[in-house]
Amino acid sequence: MADQPTRENAEPKKDGSKKGRLGTILVVGVLMLVEGVAIYLAVDFFTDDPAAAAAGAVAEAEAQGQAAQPPKDDTAELEVAQCRSTNSKEGRVYHYSIRVSVLVPESELERLTALVEKRRSRIDERVNIVVRSAEPKQLREPGFESLKRRLRAELTEVFKDDNKLILDVFIPELIRTGGGD
């Protein structure tokens, strides 16, 4: 019986260990708070205010004799296709509704608009071919990178372009329906 701790000896150890844990948690919490305040003050001290940085850029441009103007956007977006197509690569027929737009230089916008109107059926056909022949994995990509690459190649061919007219391809809408969804 001498080897077994008595009830009186066991209880004070539990209370002491609880106080020790609470003290450790309190010390760690205070250290974390002090560290957070120190990091905030260091970042605040060593970084400039965004307004001051912008004012410095304006002052620098004025000192060089240039008027402070926002950068000029010399590109335009044009919707070239809005189609409905099917794809049965997964063994089920899925219907897709897709919109395709392109980014072109502002100076070429009128010419491309005329080309889109002249070649509307060819463009729609190429977009449908791309969607129908796309693998399911390509149709599920978050940014549609594969589809955009293929669409750009097809549109370049339709417009007889040498990759100067179409700067980028956008797919603002691709909606899948059917197939048991």
MIGU-741923 format. One record per residue (C-alpha): x, y, z. Coordinates in steps of 0.2 Angstrom, whole numbers. Each point is the difference from the previous one (the first is absolute). Last residue first. Example, Ala and Ser with C-alpha at 12.3 -4.5 7.8 and 13.67 -1.06 7.14 Angstrom:
BEGIN
{node {68 -5 36}}
{node {-6 -17 3}}
//
This chain:
BEGIN
{node {-136 82 -323}}
{node {-6 -16 -10}}
{node {10 4 -16}}
{node {-9 17 -2}}
{node {7 18 3}}
{node {17 8 -1}}
{node {3 19 1}}
{node {15 8 -7}}
{node {-1 19 1}}
{node {14 14 0}}
{node {11 -10 -11}}
{node {14 12 -4}}
{node {13 -1 -14}}
{node {15 11 -1}}
{node {10 12 -11}}
{node {-9 -4 -16}}
{node {6 11 -14}}
{node {18 -3 0}}
{node {0 -19 0}}
{node {3 -1 -19}}
{node {-18 2 -4}}
{node {-10 -9 -14}}
{node {-16 5 10}}
{node {-6 -19 0}}
{node {17 -7 3}}
{node {4 12 15}}
{node {-18 -5 6}}
{node {5 -18 0}}
{node {17 2 9}}
{node {-8 12 13}}
{node {-14 -13 3}}
{node {13 -14 3}}
{node {10 11 12}}
{node {-16 6 9}}
{node {-7 -18 1}}
{node {17 -6 8}}
{node {1 14 12}}
{node {-18 -1 6}}
{node {4 9 16}}
{node {-7 -12 13}}
{node {2 -15 -12}}
{node {-16 -11 0}}
{node {-2 1 -19}}
{node {18 -5 -3}}
{node {-2 -16 11}}
{node {-16 -5 -10}}
{node {10 0 -16}}
{node {-4 13 -13}}
{node {-6 -6 -17}}
{node {-18 6 1}}
{node {6 17 8}}
{node {13 3 -13}}
{node {-11 -5 -14}}
{node {-14 12 7}}
{node {12 14 1}}
{node {6 -3 -18}}
{node {-18 -1 -7}}
{node {-5 16 9}}
{node {15 9 -7}}
{node {-4 -6 -18}}
{node {-18 5 2}}
{node {4 18 6}}
{node {13 3 -14}}
{node {-6 16 -7}}
{node {-6 7 16}}
{node {16 -5 9}}
{node {11 8 -14}}
{node {-10 16 2}}
{node {3 1 19}}
{node {18 -5 -3}}
{node {3 15 -12}}
{node {-9 12 12}}
{node {10 -6 15}}
{node {17 0 -8}}
{node {7 17 7}}
{node {-6 -5 17}}
{node {11 -15 0}}
{node {-10 -16 3}}
{node {-6 -10 15}}
{node {-12 -14 -5}}
{node {-16 -6 6}}
{node {-8 -18 0}}
{node {-17 -4 8}}
{node {-4 -19 3}}
{node {-16 -10 3}}
{node {4 -18 2}}
{node {-11 -15 -2}}
{node {6 -16 7}}
{node {-3 -17 -8}}
{node {6 -15 11}}
{node {14 -12 -4}}
{node {13 12 7}}
{node {5 7 -18}}
{node {-18 4 -4}}
{node {2 19 -3}}
{node {-14 12 -6}}
{node {0 18 -6}}
{node {-9 16 3}}
{node {8 15 -6}}
{node {4 19 3}}
{node {14 5 -10}}
{node {11 15 -4}}
{node {-2 12 15}}
{node {12 14 -2}}
{node {12 7 13}}
{node {10 15 -3}}
{node {19 5 2}}
{node {9 17 1}}
{node {-2 2 19}}
{node {10 16 4}}
{node {9 1 16}}
{node {-7 13 12}}
{node {6 17 -3}}
{node {13 11 9}}
{node {5 13 -12}}
{node {18 -2 -5}}
{node {13 14 3}}
{node {13 -12 9}}
{node {-4 9 17}}
{node {-19 -3 -4}}
{node {3 -19 -1}}
{node {10 -1 16}}
{node {-13 10 9}}
{node {-13 -12 -6}}
{node {10 -15 5}}
{node {3 8 17}}
{node {-18 3 3}}
{node {-4 -18 -4}}
{node {13 -6 13}}
{node {-7 13 13}}
{node {-18 -6 -3}}
{node {6 -18 3}}
{node {7 4 17}}
{node {18 -5 1}}
{node {7 -15 8}}
{node {14 -2 14}}
{node {-10 7 15}}
{node {-16 -9 -3}}
{node {8 -16 -4}}
{node {11 1 16}}
{node {-16 6 11}}
{node {-10 -15 -6}}
{node {14 -12 3}}
{node {3 6 17}}
{node {-19 0 4}}
{node {-1 -18 -6}}
{node {16 -5 10}}
{node {-7 8 16}}
{node {-17 -10 -2}}
{node {9 -16 -3}}
{node {11 2 15}}
{node {-16 4 11}}
{node {-8 -16 -7}}
{node {15 -11 3}}
{node {1 7 18}}
{node {-19 -3 3}}
{node {1 -18 -7}}
{node {15 -4 11}}
{node {-9 7 16}}
{node {-16 -10 -4}}
{node {11 -16 -3}}
{node {9 3 17}}
{node {-17 4 9}}
{node {-7 -16 -7}}
{node {15 -10 5}}
{node {-1 7 18}}
{node {-18 -5 2}}
{node {3 -18 -7}}
{node {15 -2 12}}
{node {-10 6 15}}
{node {-13 -14 -3}}
{node {12 -15 -1}}
{node {8 3 18}}
{node {-17 0 9}}
{node {-6 -15 -9}}
{node {15 -10 5}}
{node {13 -5 -12}}
{node {3 -19 -1}}
{node {18 -6 5}}
{node {-4 1 18}}
{node {-14 -12 -2}}
//
